[in-house]
Amino acid sequence: MLKQSDNYNIELHVIENKVNIEDEQIEKSNFDLEDIEDIDSIQLEAKFVGKRIKELIQSEFKVYDKEKGEVRPVKYSDIVILMRSTRDAAPIFVEELTSLNIPVYADTGTGYFNTVEVSTVMSLLQIIDNPRQDIQLLSVLRSPIFGFSTEDLINIRLEDKEGLYFDALNKKAEKKDDELSERASAFIDKLKCWKEKSVNMPISEFIWYLYTETGYFAYSAALPGGTQRQANLRILFERAKTYEETSLKGLFNFINFINRLKISSGDMGSAKILGENENVVRIMSIHKSKGLEFPVCFISGMGKKINFMDLNKPILFHHDLGFGPEYIDVEKRISYPTIFKEAIKGKVKLETLSEEMRILYVAFTRAKEKLILTGCVRNMESALNGWDIRSKGRGPKISKFNVLTSKTYFDLICPEIIRHPDGKPFRDAVGFDFNPLCSDFNSKWDVRLHSKMDILQTEQKNIEKEKDRVEDILNTDLSKSYSNFDEEINKRLNFEYAYKRASEIPQVLSITEVKNILLEDEYEKSLYPNVKMKKPAFLDQKKTISPAEKGIATHLVMQKIDMEKVNSPEEIKEQVDYMVKRELLSNEEGKAVDENKIYRFFISPLGTRMIKAEKTVKRETEFNMFIESNEIYKELPPEYKNEKIFLRGIIDCYFEENGEIVLIDYKTDYLKDGDEEEIKKKYSIQLDYYSRALEKITGLRVKEK
């Protein structure tokens, strides 16, 4: 732990990303040389920054709280990591810090589709649609959803070395001679089941079903950064809802929808879940940090080369100096820069470096309590010698030569740090004698040099400690008591809601649903409702309509009909034709309406009374009312009496007669002789509730129904 650093305003950490194969630390460590060399500068720097953040938190580094007017231990939200550009480095920093259980957030605007949780679910959707995709199939098999090991995948591939991996998986599943073949068979069965469900369910509903069926949504929450991971999965669910608003349908089209989204809009950032006061380490670009201040500020990427790529273009342009082309010798077939290009090149380079110095100044002034500079160099000895040479024979100020030859932020400041009183580690490394011209610097610096193995060994020790901790947990004697709150813990873990049945009572029911519940012996809710699918028009060559459609058309006619023009079937037919003309009915629906039956109703005693009371006739009246739940669910205990259900319905027709209500409900069911009593029983419940509703609405008694 860098205890001394807590007493310094500024820390400078130079990390060497080079492996000395003769280093004794490599021989003593458990690392493979190739694995060590594969760790690049960004990842190495991220590991160090994570370690340093942990040290600051664990040592309770003190910062001043302006709101409370007192010092307090540092929190994650007090810390920011600034970078020149976050595009490439930020995702790596997030991954490394998350692995150390450090809450971190980087608003990079990219990387959403590359997150592990989103790519895993998208791969699962792709193989459900088409399992003959090797990369996606292997991704899902290897994921926590199914947990096939690398050895398992190799054994499956041995079944068919040349064909698609799905063919090898099928061959393994057909053997059923060991545990692996049983797991392969179960996987294929599960895939077939999901394929069928994807056809019958809306995509958004299907995705959420997969989240719960696989347990992947809950699993993601248990991982480091679980809240962020779940938010990313919710965004995919919301994307599916957006897709459902289009004219496209099906899983295949949804996958294409996402692919087109990635192409047209580019990648997008992860879900934004953080508020202003969230306790997380923030990663942002130096540009975005303008105007902000943080108690602890890391500036990372100090060893990254400044971007001079524009200077390599064949033609340079400057707003004052104009164009600077190259000269092309046609005969010799070569090109070389002209004096104009060299002049512009020098000017543009100077302006670029000036801008970078301004940006570095912005970064340096973001810290209130502690500034920590980190960066990697490829070769420590070479870098120190270069800074040493550039620091000699000058006064305390930065020379123009030093600026013009700088390639990194380190090059701008390290030659001066060598001559600073606190730059002793630099001077010791290169054997440089201290120049008293710089002894009046009053800033306090803690300068440290780190090798690659120093950082990796520290990480390895932390991993070993974590393994030991896990081992201790696994070896815990569960029969012993380790808490004074055992009884309370068991009470909470075993808690069961006493009125669980209340949560299963629907809040809203229609009259039809109430009728079905009360008439059926057992009312079951199915994942797939028994929906009658309408036959497509191109298949229905006879253009016939169903009895249900005929009933709906008849109800519409009874709702819209003018009761002053029902003196003959012909008058009724004219009204029906007018409704067809106005497109209230289709041609087929108009032909299906039986004018003679409607006429017979209006010349019946009930119809005659209805015409007589025309001024009080109300048609298609909607109503809502609360009823007690045990009216519908008879098996409910008495204590559920206060649970209310919101009942809704539409009354076909009623009219007032002598201060009382006559209720009418139209039915177009086919009636056989002797079925009268059964029909009465079937619809009496419906009419009873209509009567109750009308009496509450009108305050009048329903005398007839």
N, C-alpha and C positions, 0 to 999 in steps of 0.2 A: 504494500500500500504506500502511496506517495504522500506520507504524512507531512513532509516539509512543504509540499506545494500549497497546502491550505493557508500558509502564511504569506503567500506571494500573490500580487495582483494579476500577474501574467505568467502563463506557462507556455513553453515552447517544446514540442515533442517531435523529434525527427526520427522516423522509422525507416530502417533499411529493409527493402524488399529483395534481399539477395540471400541465397543459401550457400554457406561455406561447407562443402562436403566433408571437410576435415574437422568440422566443429564437433567437439566431444558431446555437446548437448544432443546432437542428432542420434548418436550411437546409444545414449542413455534413454532416449525417448521412445515412445511406441509408434512414432510417426513413420510413414513410408516416405522416402525422398521425393517420389513423384507427386504424392499428395501435397507435400509442402510447397513444391514448385508451382503447383496448379493454383495456389491461393494468390490472387492478384492484389495490386496495391489498394484498390478500393475496399475489398473484403478485409484485408489486413488492418487497414486504418479503422474500419467500422468495428472490428473486434476490439481494438485498443480503446476507441471512444466509448464503447459499451462498458468496458472494464473500468474506465475512469469515472463514468457516471455512477456505476455501482459503488465505487469508493467514496464519492462525494456524498451519496445518500447514506451509506453505512457509517461514515465518520460524522454525520450530522453537521456538515459544513454550514456555518451561520451566514444568513443573509438578512438584510434589513427589510422589514415589512412596513411599507409606507402607510398603509391603511390603519394598522394597529399601533404604529409608532414604536416598534420594538424589534429586536432581532429574534430570529427563529431558525430552526433547522431547514435546510434547503428541501424543496419538493421537486418532483419531476416537472411540474408546470413552470418552474423557475428556469428551466434549462432549454436552450435552443441550439440547434446545430445549423450553421450557415454554410452554404456552398455557392460557388460561382454559378453552377447549373445543377439542378436536381434530377434531370431526366435519366441519366445513367446511374448515378451514385445513390440516389435516395432509396430506390427499391432494395438495394443491397444493404444499406444501413438499417432499413426497417426490418429486414429479415434477421440480421445479426442481433439487433437490439431486442427484437421479439423473442429470439432464442434464449436471451438472458433474462426473460420475464420483465423487461423494461417496457412500460406502456409508451408507445411512440405513434406519431401521426405525421404523414407527409402528404401534402396536397400537390401531387405531381401532375394531375390531370390525365394520367395514363396508367396503364397496368391493370385495369379492372378485369379484362378477359384473361389475363395471365395469372390471376390469383389462383391458388391451388384449389380452393373450394368451388369457384365458378367453372374452371376448366374441367374439374372432375365431373360435375353435374352435366356440363355440356357434352362431355365424352359419353356419359351414361345415356343421354338422350339420343346421341348419334348411333350408338350400337343397338338401342331399342328399335330405332328406325331401320338400321341396316348393320347387323353384327359383323359383316364381312369387311371390317376396317381394322387392320392390325394394330395401329398405334392407339386408337381410341379404346379398342378391346383390352389391350395390355394395360393401359392406364387405369381402367375400371377394375380389372382383376387384381392389380397391385394395390389399389386404393384401400383405405380402411373399411369400405363398404363390404368387400369380400375377403380381403386379407390374404390373397395367395402370395406365397414367398417367391423369391427369385428362383430358388431350387424347384419349386412347384411348376413355375412357368417353363423352366428348362425341360422338366420331365414331360410336360404336355407337348412341347415342341418336338420332342423325339418321336412322337406318334406319327408325325408327318413333317419331314424336314423341308420339303419343297413347296407345299401348298400354302394356302392361307391359314392363319393361326386358328380361325374359327373351325376349319376342317379338322385340324389336329385336336381341338377341344372336343369336338363331336366324337371323334374316334376314341378319345380317352374316356368320355362319358359312357360310351357303349360297352366298354369292358366290364365295368362295375365289379372289379376284383380287388379294389383297395379303397382307402379313405379318400384319396385324391380323385379317383374316378367318380365316387359318390358326390363329392363337392362339385365336380365339373358338371355332372348330370343335374344337380340341384340348381346350378347357375343357369343352365340352358332352360330348364323349366320355368325359373323365375323370369327369364328374359321373355319367354313366350307369353307368360301371364301379363307382364307389363305391356307387351305389344298389344294385346287384346284390350287392356284398359285404356291405352292411349287413344284407341279408336272411339271409345264410348264416352270419354270425358273431355271437357274443355281443357286446353293446354295448361292454363294457369292452375286449374284444379288438379290436373295430373302431376304437375311439378311439385305442388305442395304435398300431394299424396306420396310422391317419391321421397320427399324430405322426411316425412314421418315414418313411412314404411321401412326405409333403410336406416333410420336413426341418424342420418348424416347431419341434419340440421342441429340436433342436440349435441352430436359429437363435435361439431365445429365450435360450439360454445365453450366446450371444455378445453380447447386448445389455447395457447397464448394468443392474445388479440381476438378472443372469441366473439366479443361484441361486434367488432369490425367485420369479422367473417360472416356472422349471421346477417348483418346489414347488407353485405354484398349479395348473399343468397336471396334476400328479400327483394333486392333490385331486379334480379333475374325473374322473380315471380311477377313483379310489376311490369317488366318488359313483356311477359307473356300476356298480361291483361291488355296492354297496348296493342299487341298483335291481334288479339281477339276482336278488336274494334275495326280491323280491316276486313276486306272481303275474303281474305285467305283463310284456309282451314287446314288442320292436320299437323302432325309432328314434323313431317318432311319440310313443309313450307315454313314452319317456325324456325327450323335450323337454318334454312336459307335466309329468312328474315334477319336473324342475328348476324349471319355472315355478311349480308348486304349492309347492315348497320355498322359493322366494323370497317367495311370498305368506304362507305360514304361519309361517316362521321369520324373515322379513325378510332383508336382506342379511347377509352374514357377513364376518368379517375375512379377510385374506390368510393363507396358510399360515404357521405359526410355525416358522421355521427357525433361530432364533438361540439360542445358549447365553449364559450369563452373561458370558463373556469374549470374545464376538464384537467385532471392531474396527469398529463402526458408530456413527454419530451416532444418538441416540435422540430421538424426539419423543414427548412425553407430556403429559397434562394436569397442571396444578399440583396438583390433588387427589391424583393417583396418585404424585406425587413426595414426599409427606409421609414423613419419616423417612429419605430418601435424600440423598446429597451427591455433587456432581460437581465436578471441578477447574474446568471452564469451563461456565458456565450462561448460555444465551440466554433472555431472557423476551420473547416476541414477542406482537404484538397489543396493545401499550400504547396505541395510538390507537383501538382498537375501543371502541364505546360500551357502557357498562354496561347490562345488561338491566333496564329498568324497565317492561316490557310489562304486568306484573301490575297496575300502578297505573292502567291504562286500562280495567279491567273495570268494568261497570256497578255491581256490588256488591263492595265490599271487605270482607275479614274479618280481624280480628286476635284472637289468642287471649286478650288481656287486655281490649281495648276493645270487642270484639263486632263487629256488622255496621255497615257504612257504605253505605247505598243512595243512589241519586240521587232527587231530587224530580221528579216528572212532573206538569206542568201540563196537564191533559186538555183544557181549553178552548183554550189557546194552542198545544197540541200541541208542547211543548218540554220538555226535561229539563235540570236543572242540579244540580251536586253540593250535597249538604247539608253542614252544618258537621261532622256526624259523619264523613262520608266524607273531608272535608279533613283532619280530625284523624288519622284512620287512615292516610290517604295520606302525611302527613308522618312518622308513626311508622314505617310500613313502609319508606319511602324511607330514613330514617335507619338502620334495621336492615339494609337491603340494603347501604348504603354501608359500614356497620361490618363486615359479613361480607366485602365485597370488599376492605377494608383488611386484614383478617386473612389473606385468601387471598394478597394481594400480599406481606404479610410472610413467609408461608410460602415464596413464590417467591424473595424476596430472600435468604433464609437457606439456599438450596440450594447456593450456589456456595462453593467452598473457595479458589480462586485468582483467578478473574476472573468478573465479572458484566457481561453485555452486554444492555442494554435497547434494544429496537427497536420502532418503530411508525410508522404513516403518519398524516398529517393532510391534509385536502383542500386547505387554503390556509395556507401557512406564515405569511404576514404576519398573517392574522386570528388564528391560534392563538397566535402570540407576543404580540400585543397583548393578547389575553385573559389570558394568564398574567402579563403585565406589570402589568395593572390590579389583578389579585388579589394581587399580591405587595407592593404599595406600602402604606406607612403602618402596618406591623405589626411585631411582634417576630419572633424567630427561629422560634417555634412555628407549626404549622399551625392556622389558625383554624377555628372551626365553620362559618363562612360558606363558607370554601374547600372544606370537605368536602361540605356540603349542595348546593353548586352544581356539583360535579364530575360530569362525564358520561363521563370516560375515566380510565384509570390515569395517563395523562400529566397530566391536570388535578390529580391528587392530589400529584404530585411536582414538576412543572416550575415552578410559581410559587416554590417554595423554591430550585430549582436556579438560577434567575435571580439570586438574592441570594447564591449560593455563590461562593467565590473562583474556582472553575473554571468558572463559568457565563458566562464572557466572551463566547462566541459568541452567546448569547441576548441579552446586554446590548448588544452591538455591533449586532445586527440591529434592536433597538427603540430604541436610543439611551438606555438606562436607566443612571443614575448608580449606582455600587456603594454598597450600604448596609453600613457597617461592623458593624452589629449581628450579621451572619452570618459575620464573618471568623474566628470561632473553630472553624468546621467543620474537622475534621481528615481527612475522607475525601477521596480523590483521584479526580476525575471527568474523563473525556475526553468533552467534549460536541461533537457534530458535527451539522451541518445538511446535508441532501442533497436535491438536486433529482431529479426523475424522469429527466431526461436524463443526469445524472451516472452513474446506475446503468446505464441502458441502453447508454450509450456504452462503459462498461467492459466490458459483456457483448459488445458488438459487436467490440471489440478482441480479446477472447478468442476469438471465433468466427473472426475473420480470421487469428489466429495458428494456430488449429487447421486452417484451410483450407490455410495455408502449409505446415504440417507434413505434411498429407496429400499435398499436391502434391510435396513433397520425397520422400516415400515412393514415390509413383507414378513419379517420375523417377529412382529409384535404379537404378544400373547393376548388374544382377544378375550380370553376368559377373565383377565384382570381389569380392574377399574382404573382409569387414568384421569378421571374427572369427578368433581364434586356435584356435577349436574347430570348424572346418569339418568335419574328419574325424569327430569325435565326433557332431556334429549330424546329418550325413548317415547315420551308422551307426544312430542312434536312429530317424530318420525312415523309413529303409528297412528297419527290422527286421522280420523275419518269423519267427514262432514255428516252430521246427524240427519240432515234433510237433503241428502243426495238426490232423492227422487224429484225434488222440487226443481233441480237444475235440468231435468229431462222433460219437464212439462213445457210444451210449446207456448210461446208468448202470443202468437196470432194463429187463428184458425178460420177457415171459411165455412159456410153452412154445409157445403158438400162434404168437406173433411169431417165435420162433426157427425153428419149422417153416416158416413162410412165407418167411423169408429164405433158408434153406438149399435149399428146393425151387424157388424162382423164380430165373430167370437174372439178373434185375435187380430189386433192391428199391428202390422209390422212396417217398420221404416226400412226401405231397401236403398242400397247405394245406387242402384240403377232403377228408377221408377218404371212402372209398366206403361211406357209411353207408346201410343199407336202412331207409327210413322206414316205420314201422308205419302201416297204413291206419287212419284214424279209425273208431271203432265205428259211427257213424251211416252210414258209407258201406259198411261190411262187413256187408251184410244177411244173407249166408250163414253168418256167425259161424264161419268156418273158421280153423284155425290153421296156421301155416307149418311146414315140416319141422323148422326150427331150434327152434321153440317146442315141437313134439312131442318132440324129443330132450331138451330141458331138463326137460319133464314126466316123461319116462321115467327120467332120471337121478335126479330127486327121489324117485320111487317106489322105485328101487333103493337109495337112501340110507336111506329111512325104513322099508322093509318088514320085517315080522317074519318071519324065515326059518323059524320053527316052524309058520307057517301058510301054506305055499306048496304044499300037497299037491294042489291042483286049481286050474283057472282061476277057479272060483267063489270059493274062499278069497281068491285074489289080488284078485278084483273087489271083494269085501267090504272089503278093506284100502284099495283105491283110493277107494271110495265114502266111507269114513271120513275119508280125507285131504281129499276135497272138502267134507265136512261141517265139518271143522275149518278150512276155507278155506286149506289148504296148496296146493290146486289149484282152478282154476276148473272150472265144469261142462264147458266145451269141452275143457279139458286132460284132465279125467278120462275123457271119452269117447274122446279120441285115444290114450290109453294102451292098448296091445295086451296084454291079460292072457295070451293064448295064447302069445305069444312069450316073455314072462317065465316062464311055466310050463315051456316047452320048455327054457329055459336052466337052470332049477333041476333038471330031471330028466336033463340032460345029464351026462356024466362030470365036467366041470369044476364044474358047479353042485352035483352030489352031493358032491364033495370039499370045496366051499366050505361046505355045510351041515354036513358032518362036523366041519369046523374052526371052527365058529361062534364059539367062545370067543376065537379069535385073529384074527377078521375085523375089519379096520379100514376104515371107509368115509369118503370125502371128507376125506382127510388133506392138509392144506396143508404145503408145504415151501418153503424158501428156501435157495439155495446160490450160491457164487461160481464162475464159470467164466472161463477165459481168453478174451479177446476174439477172438483169431485162430481159435478154434473156430468162431465164427459168421461172421466176416468173413475169408474165406480169403485175400483179396488183401492183407491187412495185412502189412507187413514184420516180420521177427523181433523188432525192438526194441520192438514193441507187445505182446509176450508178457505182460508184467507188468500190462497194463491189464486190470482185472477188470470183469465184468458181473454184476450181481445178478440171478439167475434165480429166478423164482417160478412156482408151479404148484399144482394140486390133483390128487391121485391118487384115482381113483374107488374102487378097492377093492384090498386085498391081504390075504393070510392066510398063516399060518405052517404048514408041513407038514414034519415030520421035521427040524426045525432049519434049514429053508431057506424062502425067500419065494416065493410064487406071486403074480404081479402081474396084475391084471385092469383093462382100460380099456373101458368100454362105448361102443359106437357104434351109431347108429340109421340110418346111411347106407343108401340103397337099393343093393343089390348085384346086379349082373347076372352071368351065367355068364362066366367067363374074366377077371373083374376082381380075383380074389383077390390076384395078385401086385402089382398097382398099389396096392391098398389097403394091403398089407403095407409097401410102400415109402413110402407117404404117411404112415403112422403109426409106422414103426419109429424115426424120430428121437425122437419124443415118448416112446415107451416106453423107449428107451435112457437118456434123461435121468431118467425116473422110476426106472429101475433104479439108476442112480448115486446118486440122492438117497436111496433106500431103504437101500442098502447102507451109506451113511454114517450114516443115522439109527439103523438097527437093529443094524448090525454083522454082519448075516447076508447070505449070498449069495442073489441072486435066481436061482433055478434055472429059472423058467418065466415067460414073459410073452406 
